[in-house]
Amino acid sequence: MDPALAVFPPHANAGSTSEKFYDQVRQYTSDNPDRTIRSKTVKDEGTIAKRYFQQMLHLKYAKAIVEPGEAVGVVAGQSIGEPSTQMTLNTFHLAGFAAKNVTLGIPRLREILMTASRNPKKPTMTLYPISEITKDDCEKFAKSISKLPLSQLIESASVEEAVGQDSLDGMRLYKIRMQLYQAKEYTEEYAIQVADVWKKLENTFMGFLRTAMRKEIKKRGNEVALKNVPNIGRSAGKVREEAPRPEADNEGGDSDEEAGGDDDATDAKRKANLDEGVTYDDPDESEEEIERQGEREAADEVHDSDEDEGYGGSEGMASSDDDAASSKDPSTSRLSKTEAKSRASSQEERIKDKFKEVVSFRFDERRGDLCTTTFAFPLSSPKVLVLNLVKAATNHTLIQEVPGLGQCTATAENSNVQNSPTVIMTEGANLRAARAFSHVINPHRTATNDIYAMLTEYGVEAARSCIIAETKAVFSGHNIDVDIRHLTLVADYMTRDGGYLSFSRNGMKDKASPFAKMSFETTVGFLAGAVMDAEAEALESPSSRIAVGRLGRMGTGMAEVRMPLVQG
């Protein structure tokens, strides 16, 4: 018996489906596992009658079928290529939300389809918290995984140069002062502790700054040495004098000798800017006297005060339980100050032992808002601009970091929907790290625009779904509707061998048809490879048949008319 589709073509007969689809529909309607089908006795709200449900499935089946011989590849290429010409925007920007600054438009299509990029320019993740997590907890968690450089905690920084006295005689001192924001502010804002800042200053900041200063001093020293080397025995070259112009006297105006050349003025200006940028005068005697007087006054204040200004001063952290206890019990107060002083002294000794150029270091651990340090170099060493090096060191020093992630923000999933659930948007992607936070993040709903990361972490099926979703998102951002079947076909082709291949010569190199590869890119290269490897051509692909002038096997070309042979 012929199959039902052979007797009743589905494009001309409504309800004509395959036997397998018919059996699955009948099984589902009889079991009704999701309670979506309305029974005859009970008419629950939100259900559908069995007859209408079957008609809806038959309609979706009819929309999904393809005519025999239809050139689905050409249609899919047209469906995606034609509307892409209407795209003009490269990025989508949402003011005040850096995580939404992602690549879209043609550049994003090139990343997905043409290059199959393993390192997208702006990878992002969307993390869905578990149901038990509140919105405030989501915001705190987002701050705790955000990249936080030390520079974001500093309110101001200054560098003062002085000449050493007494035991530091003959040394050039660079006194660095960094004023941080109040500890209460940045601990609440970034979900960190003062101890985190304290450790990073000692372990990362000081080492980077010391290395940068030594490199800069060495560089400046080499430049000065080369500049002072006389050019003895070297030819200055021939000097070509311009021939006098008799007509110049008649033209009037200033002569070239009086006005001076433009090159001379440019050289003088460049030299002045250079001197202004890299040199500055030493402090005079009056300035040194003011500085020594300030140091004496500061020493007297420390001697008169019972508290150590470096660790707490007259004010403590209002939210600290230890400070509240110390205000009630003087013995406890003295003990806590002694401990703080001891820790400060031990930290300074460790830093001075590790870095010989450091002569002092102080960090107000109790208040967490002030850090001062002093570097000493010989007076014979060239001067350097330390403030720029301090800025680079603070940007390099990371208080907290999850590899691959930048700024993370908790926001509504859909800003246009009221009471939309909260999600966490991240700059950068790290799916492995997201799985490590399964006590906060639902690992089954994590989404990313990094297709290759999805392939390596979750497999080819997840990468295929990611290609479809990302390509659809590009067109949706421009209000362009592309049939999902075409996107599915493209995703199937790109993941056909279990990997992630592009629509380029790299993605075509494993194709069986040499003519199809030649018609795409680098004809000579593919031709030479086919000859060297003695590849065979079966003329089955449309491109290869067009190359030799044969009718493609699609549409009416897929059928052949043969005449029966009659024996006489």
C-alpha positions in Angstrom: 0.0 0.0 0.0 1.3 3.5 -0.9 2.0 5.9 1.9 -0.6 8.5 2.7 1.6 11.4 1.5 1.9 9.7 -1.9 -1.8 9.4 -2.3 -2.8 12.8 -0.8 -0.1 15.5 -1.3 0.1 17.6 1.8 0.3 20.9 -0.1 -3.1 20.2 -1.7 -4.8 18.2 1.1 -5.3 19.7 4.6 -4.5 17.2 7.3 -2.3 15.0 5.2 0.7 14.2 7.3 3.3 11.5 7.7 2.4 8.3 9.6 5.0 9.1 12.3 3.6 12.6 12.9 0.0 11.2 13.0 1.0 8.6 15.6 2.7 11.2 17.8 -0.3 13.6 17.7 -2.7 10.8 18.6 -0.5 9.6 21.4 -0.2 13.1 22.9 -3.9 13.9 22.6 -4.9 10.7 24.3 -2.3 11.0 27.2 -2.7 14.8 27.5 0.4 15.1 29.8 0.4 18.9 30.0 -3.3 19.2 30.6 -3.6 21.5 27.6 -6.5 19.7 25.8 -10.0 20.3 27.1 -12.1 17.2 28.0 -15.8 16.9 27.3 -16.8 16.9 30.9 -14.5 19.5 32.4 -13.9 22.8 30.6 -10.9 24.4 32.4 -9.8 27.9 31.5 -6.6 28.0 29.5 -7.2 24.7 27.6 -8.1 24.0 24.0 -10.5 21.6 22.4 -9.1 18.4 20.9 -10.3 19.2 17.4 -8.9 22.7 17.3 -5.6 21.4 18.8 -5.2 18.8 15.9 -6.1 21.5 13.3 -3.4 23.8 14.7 -0.8 21.0 14.5 -1.8 20.2 11.0 -1.4 23.8 10.0 2.1 24.0 11.5 3.0 20.8 9.7 1.8 22.3 6.4 3.9 25.4 7.0 7.0 23.3 7.7 7.0 21.2 4.6 9.1 22.0 1.5 8.2 21.4 -2.1 10.2 18.5 -3.6 13.3 19.9 -5.3 13.1 23.3 -3.8 16.4 25.1 -3.7 16.4 25.7 0.0 20.0 26.9 0.1 19.5 29.6 -2.5 16.2 30.7 -0.8 17.9 30.8 2.6 20.8 32.8 1.2 18.4 35.3 -0.3 16.3 35.4 2.8 19.3 36.4 4.9 21.4 38.4 2.4 18.7 40.7 1.0 17.5 42.2 4.3 21.1 42.5 5.6 21.6 45.2 3.0 19.2 47.4 5.0 21.4 47.3 8.1 23.4 50.4 8.8 24.0 50.4 12.5 27.1 48.8 13.9 26.3 48.9 17.6 23.3 49.3 19.9 23.8 51.7 22.7 21.7 52.0 25.9 22.7 55.1 27.8 24.2 54.4 31.2 24.4 50.6 30.6 27.8 49.6 29.3 27.0 45.9 29.2 24.4 46.6 26.4 27.0 48.1 24.1 27.3 45.0 21.9 28.2 44.5 18.2 25.2 44.3 15.9 24.4 44.9 12.3 26.8 43.7 9.5 29.9 43.5 11.8 28.0 41.0 14.0 26.8 39.0 11.0 30.3 38.8 9.8 31.4 37.5 13.2 28.7 34.8 13.2 28.6 33.7 9.6 31.6 34.8 7.6 34.4 34.4 10.2 32.9 32.1 12.9 34.9 34.2 15.3 36.4 32.4 18.3 37.0 35.8 20.0 34.1 38.1 19.5 34.8 41.8 20.0 32.2 42.3 22.7 31.2 39.0 24.4 28.5 39.1 27.0 26.5 36.8 29.2 23.0 36.8 30.6 22.8 35.1 34.0 19.5 34.1 35.5 19.5 33.8 39.3 17.7 31.0 41.1 14.2 31.8 42.4 15.4 32.1 46.0 17.6 35.1 45.2 16.2 38.6 45.8 16.8 41.6 43.7 19.1 43.2 46.3 21.1 40.0 46.5 21.4 40.0 42.7 22.8 43.5 42.7 25.3 42.6 45.4 26.3 39.4 43.5 26.8 41.4 40.3 29.1 43.8 42.1 31.1 41.0 43.7 32.0 39.5 40.3 32.7 42.8 38.5 36.2 43.7 37.6 37.4 46.3 40.1 40.8 48.1 39.6 42.3 50.1 42.4 41.9 53.3 40.4 38.1 53.3 41.0 38.6 53.6 44.7 41.0 56.6 44.6 39.6 60.1 45.0 42.9 61.9 44.4 46.6 61.2 44.1 49.7 63.4 44.4 53.5 63.0 44.1 56.0 65.3 45.8 59.7 65.3 45.1 62.2 66.2 47.7 65.9 65.8 48.6 66.7 63.4 51.4 68.2 64.6 54.7 70.3 62.9 57.4 70.3 59.2 56.6 68.8 59.7 53.2 71.3 62.4 52.2 72.1 62.3 48.6 68.9 60.6 47.7 66.0 61.8 45.6 62.7 61.1 47.3 59.3 60.6 45.6 56.5 60.9 48.2 53.3 59.5 46.9 50.0 60.2 48.6 46.8 58.4 47.5 43.5 59.6 49.0 40.9 56.8 48.8 37.1 57.2 49.2 35.7 56.4 52.6 35.9 52.7 53.4 32.2 52.6 54.2 31.3 53.9 50.8 33.4 51.5 48.7 32.9 48.4 50.8 29.1 48.8 50.3 29.3 49.8 46.7 31.7 47.1 45.5 31.0 44.4 48.2 34.7 44.2 49.3 36.6 44.5 52.5 39.3 47.0 53.5 41.6 44.0 54.0 41.3 43.2 50.2 42.6 46.7 49.4 45.4 46.3 52.0 46.6 43.1 50.5 46.5 44.3 46.9 48.5 47.4 47.8 51.3 45.3 49.3 51.3 42.4 46.8 50.5 44.0 43.5 50.6 47.8 43.5 54.0 48.3 45.1 55.7 45.7 42.9 54.3 47.1 39.7 55.1 50.7 40.6 58.7 49.9 41.7 59.3 48.1 38.4 57.7 50.9 36.3 59.8 53.5 38.1 63.1 51.6 37.6 62.3 51.1 33.9 61.5 54.8 33.4 64.7 55.9 35.2 66.7 53.5 33.1 65.0 54.7 29.9 65.6 58.4 30.8 69.2 57.7 31.7 69.9 56.1 28.3 68.2 59.0 26.5 70.3 61.5 28.4 73.5 59.5 27.8 72.9 59.3 24.1 72.0 62.9 23.9 75.3 64.0 25.5 77.5 61.8 23.3 79.4 64.2 21.0 79.4 63.5 17.3 83.2 63.5 16.9 84.6 62.5 13.5 81.2 62.3 11.8 80.5 64.2 8.6 77.8 66.8 8.9 77.0 66.3 5.2 76.9 68.8 2.5 75.2 72.1 3.1 73.3 73.3 0.1 72.9 77.0 -0.1 69.9 78.4 -2.0 70.8 80.5 -5.0 70.0 84.2 -4.5 66.9 85.5 -6.1 67.5 89.0 -7.6 63.8 89.4 -8.0 63.2 89.1 -4.3 64.5 92.6 -3.6 61.9 94.0 -5.9 59.1 92.0 -4.4 59.4 93.7 -1.0 58.6 92.2 2.4 61.0 90.7 5.0 63.9 88.6 4.0 64.4 85.0 4.8 67.2 85.8 7.2 65.2 88.3 9.2 62.1 86.2 9.5 63.7 82.9 10.2 62.6 79.5 8.7 59.5 77.6 9.8 61.7 74.6 10.6 63.7 76.6 13.2 60.5 77.8 14.9 59.1 74.3 15.0 62.3 72.9 16.5 62.4 75.6 19.1 58.8 75.0 20.1 59.3 71.2 20.2 62.4 71.6 22.5 60.5 74.0 24.8 57.6 71.6 25.1 60.0 68.7 25.8 61.8 70.7 28.5 58.5 71.7 30.1 57.2 68.1 30.1 60.1 66.2 31.6 61.9 68.7 33.8 61.1 70.8 36.8 63.1 72.8 39.3 64.2 71.5 42.7 62.5 73.1 45.7 64.3 76.2 46.9 65.5 76.8 50.5 62.3 78.5 51.5 60.2 75.6 50.3 62.4 73.1 52.1 62.1 75.1 55.3 58.3 75.1 55.0 58.4 71.4 54.4 60.6 70.7 57.4 58.3 72.9 59.6 55.3 70.9 58.4 57.0 67.7 59.3 57.8 69.0 62.8 54.2 70.1 63.4 52.9 66.7 62.2 55.4 64.9 64.6 54.2 67.1 67.5 50.6 66.3 66.8 51.3 62.6 66.7 53.3 62.9 70.0 50.4 64.8 71.7 47.7 62.4 70.4 47.0 59.0 71.9 45.8 57.7 68.7 47.8 56.7 65.6 46.7 58.8 62.7 47.8 56.2 60.2 45.2 53.7 61.5 42.0 55.3 62.5 42.8 58.8 63.6 40.3 60.5 65.8 37.4 58.9 63.9 36.7 55.3 63.3 34.4 53.5 61.0 30.9 54.1 62.4 29.7 50.7 61.3 32.6 48.7 63.0 31.7 46.7 66.1 35.3 46.9 67.2 35.3 50.7 67.3 32.1 50.7 69.2 33.5 48.3 71.8 36.8 50.3 72.0 34.9 53.5 72.8 33.4 51.8 75.9 36.5 49.9 77.2 39.8 51.9 77.2 41.9 48.7 77.6 40.3 47.2 74.6 40.9 50.4 72.7 44.6 50.5 73.5 44.8 46.8 72.6 43.2 47.3 69.2 45.4 50.3 68.5 48.4 48.4 69.5 47.5 45.5 67.2 46.8 48.0 64.3 50.2 49.6 65.0 51.9 46.3 65.1 50.3 45.2 61.8 51.3 48.5 60.2 54.8 48.1 61.3 55.1 44.5 60.1 53.6 45.4 56.8 56.0 48.3 56.3 59.0 46.1 57.2 57.9 43.4 54.7 57.6 46.0 51.9 60.9 47.6 52.8 62.6 44.2 52.8 61.1 43.2 49.5 61.7 46.6 47.7 65.0 48.3 48.6 63.9 51.6 47.1 61.0 52.0 49.5 61.8 53.9 52.7 58.3 54.3 54.1 54.8 52.9 53.6 51.6 53.6 55.5 48.0 52.5 54.9 45.2 53.5 57.1 43.7 50.1 57.6 41.1 51.1 60.2 39.7 53.9 58.0 40.9 52.6 54.7 41.0 56.0 53.0 44.7 57.0 52.9 47.9 55.4 51.6 51.3 57.1 51.6 54.7 55.7 50.4 58.1 57.1 49.7 60.6 55.9 47.1 64.3 56.8 47.3 66.7 56.9 44.3 70.1 58.4 44.0 70.3 62.1 43.1 72.4 61.2 40.0 69.4 59.4 38.5 67.3 61.3 36.1 64.0 62.8 37.1 60.8 61.0 36.1 57.1 61.9 36.1 55.9 59.5 38.7 52.2 60.5 38.7 51.6 58.8 35.3 53.3 55.7 36.6 51.0 55.7 39.7 48.0 56.0 37.5 49.1 53.0 35.5 49.8 51.0 38.6 46.4 51.7 40.0 44.8 50.6 36.8 46.9 47.4 36.8 46.1 46.5 40.4 42.8 44.6 40.5 41.0 44.3 43.9 38.8 41.6 42.5 38.4 39.9 39.2 36.7 36.9 37.6 38.8 36.0 34.5 37.1 37.2 31.3 34.5 39.4 33.0 34.3 43.2 33.2 31.5 45.3 34.5 28.4 43.3 35.6 25.0 44.8 36.2 21.7 43.5 37.6 18.8 44.7 35.5 15.3 43.7 34.4 15.1 41.1 31.7 12.6 43.2 29.7 12.5 46.8 30.6 9.2 47.2 28.8 7.4 44.7 31.0 6.3 45.5 34.5 7.7 43.2 37.2 10.1 41.6 34.8 12.5 39.2 36.5 16.0 40.4 37.3 18.9 39.1 35.3 22.7 39.8 35.5 24.3 41.2 32.3 28.1 40.9 32.1 30.8 42.4 30.0 32.8 39.4 28.8 32.0 35.7 29.0 33.2 32.9 31.2 30.7 30.0 31.2 32.9 27.8 33.4 33.0 30.5 36.1 29.2 30.9 35.8 28.8 27.2 36.6 30.9 27.7 39.7 28.2 30.1 41.1 25.4 27.5 40.9 24.3 28.5 44.4 23.3 31.9 42.9 23.0 31.4 39.2 20.7 28.9 37.4 23.3 26.9 35.2 20.5 25.6 32.9 19.5 29.1 31.7 22.9 30.8 31.1 23.1 32.5 27.8 26.0 34.1 25.9 26.7 35.6 22.5 30.1 33.8 22.4 29.2 30.8 20.1 32.6 29.2 20.3 32.6 29.2 24.1 29.1 27.6 24.0 30.5 24.9 21.7 33.5 24.1 24.0 31.5 24.1 27.2 28.1 22.6 26.2 28.6 20.9 22.9 27.5 21.3 19.2 23.7 21.3 19.8 24.1 24.2 22.2 26.3 26.0 19.7 23.7 25.4 16.9 20.9 26.9 19.1 23.2 29.9 19.9 23.8 30.5 16.2 20.1 30.6 15.5 19.4 32.9 18.5 22.2 35.3 17.8 21.4 35.6 14.1 17.8 36.2 14.9 18.7 38.8 17.4 20.7 40.7 14.9 17.7 40.9 12.5 15.3 41.6 15.3 17.3 44.6 16.4 16.4 46.2 13.0 12.8 45.0 13.0 13.6 42.4 10.2 11.7 39.1 10.3 13.6 36.1 8.8 12.0 32.7 8.5 13.3 30.5 11.3 13.7 27.6 8.9 16.4 29.5 6.9 18.3 30.3 10.1 18.0 26.7 11.1 19.4 25.5 7.8 22.4 27.9 8.1 23.1 26.7 11.7 22.8 23.0 10.6 25.4 23.6 7.8 27.8 25.5 10.0 27.8 22.7 12.6 27.5 19.7 10.2 30.8 18.1 11.3 30.5 18.7 15.1 32.4 22.0 15.1 31.8 25.6 14.2 32.6 26.4 10.6 32.3 29.7 8.7 31.0 30.5 5.2 34.5 31.2 3.9 37.2 29.3 2.2 38.2 27.8 5.6 34.7 26.4 6.0 34.5 25.2 2.4 37.9 23.4 2.4 36.4 20.0 3.5 33.6 20.1 0.9 33.6 17.1 -1.4 33.1 19.0 -4.6 36.3 20.7 -6.0 34.2 22.9 -8.5 32.0 24.1 -5.7 35.1 25.2 -3.7 36.6 26.9 -6.8 33.4 28.9 -7.5 33.4 30.3 -4.0 37.0 31.7 -3.3 40.6 31.3 -4.3 40.0 29.4 -7.6 43.7 28.7 -8.3 44.4 27.4 -4.9 41.6 25.0 -4.8 42.3 23.9 -8.4 45.9 23.2 -7.6 44.9 21.2 -4.5 42.4 19.2 -6.4 45.0 18.3 -9.1 47.7 17.4 -6.6 45.3 15.2 -4.5 43.6 13.7 -7.6 40.2 14.7 -6.3 37.1 13.4 -8.2 34.1 15.6 -9.2 30.7 13.9 -9.2 28.8 17.1 -10.4 26.2 16.8 -7.7 26.2 20.3 -6.3 24.5 23.2 -8.0 27.7 25.2 -8.2 29.7 22.4 -9.8 27.0 21.8 -12.4 26.8 25.5 -13.3 30.6 25.6 -13.7 30.4 23.0 -16.6 27.1 24.4 -18.0 24.8 21.6 -16.8 21.3 22.0 -15.4 21.2 21.9 -11.6 19.4 19.1 -9.8 16.8 21.3 -8.3 13.2 22.1 -9.1 12.3 20.7 -12.4 15.9 19.8 -13.0 15.8 17.0 -10.4 13.6 14.9 -12.7 14.5 13.2 -16.0 12.3 12.1 -18.8 13.1 8.7 -20.2 11.5 7.0 -23.1 10.7 3.2 -22.9 12.7 1.1 -25.3 10.5 -0.9 -27.7 11.9 -3.9 -29.3 11.0 -4.4 -32.9 
